[in-house]
Amino acid sequence: MKVQVVYAAEQEPALVSLQLPAGATLADAIEAPGLRQRFGLQDQDLNGRTGIHGRLRPLTEPLREGDRVEIYRPLLADPKDARRKRARVRPR
């Protein structure tokens, strides 16, 4: 089956198309192109930060034809705090 793996690294975004055997999991798709080694991703970096088509999914999730596997980076700022700061600065 054909799938894509996406990782939006700060300096070097990656989009890799793969051909995987039936029954492959999200973890298999991340391991196959060597993205873990390339970006130095550890298990704790992936835990709870992976998804398929924009929805969080565990590493054990089975894949289907055409899935887009995504590896998410941690947020640099809390979105609610950023909004509060903008609201304080903006005149009424």
Secondary structure by P-SEA (a helix, b strand, c coil): cbbbbbbbcccbbbbbbbbbcccccaaaaaaccccccccccccccccccccccccccccccccccbbbbbbbccccccaaaaaaaaaaaccc
